Amino acid sequence: MKPNEQQNDDGGSERVEHVYEFVIPARQFAERLDAFLTHSIMHATRTRVQKAIERQSVTVNGLPSKANYRIKPGDVIKVVVMRRPPLQLIPQPLPLEILFEDDDLIVVNKPAGMPTHPGIGNRDGTLVNAILWHVGHREPIDVLRRRESWADGEGKGAEGASDAEDADDMLPDENGQDDQRDDDELSEDESAIFGSSAIRPGIVHRLDIDTSGVMVVAKNYETTFGLAEQFAARTTSRQYVALVWGVVADDFRCIEGDIGRSPKDRRLMSIVRKGGKYAATEVTTLERYPFASLVACSLRTGRTHQIRVHLSHHRHSIIGDPDYGGREAALSALHTLYRREGERVLKLIHRQALHARTLGFRHPKTREWLEFTTELPEDMAAAVTLLRNLSST
């Protein structure tokens, strides 16, 4: 049975109506309606079915029914669920800062505000859209998901979310869709994008929408596979730079702590005692200012929001980070002597001040070691200049 697809009455593209229809055969036993639908629709759960019945999204012979209704031969059951429309990759002529390019791969400096790839809430305007256009694609590419599912991931958190660590974490990421996803797990959209041999470019790691910095993208399957192996084995060289609140005491520290979903907000991550995954972040202090520090971070593991969570847990939230205490909460905690200067810094930083500064890897074809280092983006550089001036007065 394949669901019918109909566009919403309001013409919106965010959700598409799917209608599942069942005609009960002659030999069907008198089973409860909710039980029948739970085992008849892939990935359905009793709770979701019951909620659909309660909101009258399920009809029997054209009329709303109850969960305990006993189905009988000849009944026509219809279930209406709202799902995201099929994902399309649309080539777009977006600006790209290219650091290196050959026939096999391309290295770019991704700006803050650009998602790595299409996903929930970000159907276009991504790095994938830009590179598709750059390498010559002009027609949209349909991405078929690997499976049909009840309500297309209903109940999962939003991507941020899109996209490691922000990829801080490797691929994948960080604003994961699944409760305990790390760099070895993919959301449904990601599985379709990265698993299809028809899709180029090949994304082998990613950065969060609000994290800037160096990324490598493959142009063919062999290069994708070769790069993916290096990221999985952690033989690449990656360094992130972050502006954090507070004066970091240690010149070097390895922060360890299991990371899992926050019990207070399932969209976010936190250090947890049970149910998390081991995570370790190496932090080197580069500069200290009166109420802030510039630090370099290297990842021993790749967990969702790893750098942001570890720094926040140790009372050094990344400046501008709205999810992990890097904005108003940190500002209100400043000594009154620095409150005004802190406000000036926040006016310069409208996202988490996190930049993937360095990326090194071995070229899968030539075997040459390539390493790329970028300067701080304009917003972070301006904040550093302001803080250095404060230190000198």
Secondary structure, 3 states (H helix, E strand, C coil): CCCEEEECCCCCCCCEEEEEEEECCCCCCCCEHHHHHHHHCCCCCHHHHHHHHHCCCEEECCEECCCCCECCCCCEEEEEEEECCCEEECCCCCCCCEEEECCCEEEEEECCCCCCCCECCECCCCHHHHHHHHCCCCCCEEECCCCCCHHHCCCCCCCCCCCCCCCCCCCCCCCCCCCCCCCCCCCHHHHHHHHCCCCCCEECCCCCCCCEEEEEEECCHHHHHHHHHHHHHCCCEEEEEEEEECCCCCCEEEEECCEEECCCCCCCEEECCCCCECCEEEEEEEEECCCEEEEEEEECCCCCCHHHHHHHHCCCCECCCCCCCCCHHHHHHCCCCCHHHHHHHHHHCCCCCEEEEEEEEECCCCCCEEEEECCCCHHHHHHHHHHHHHHHC
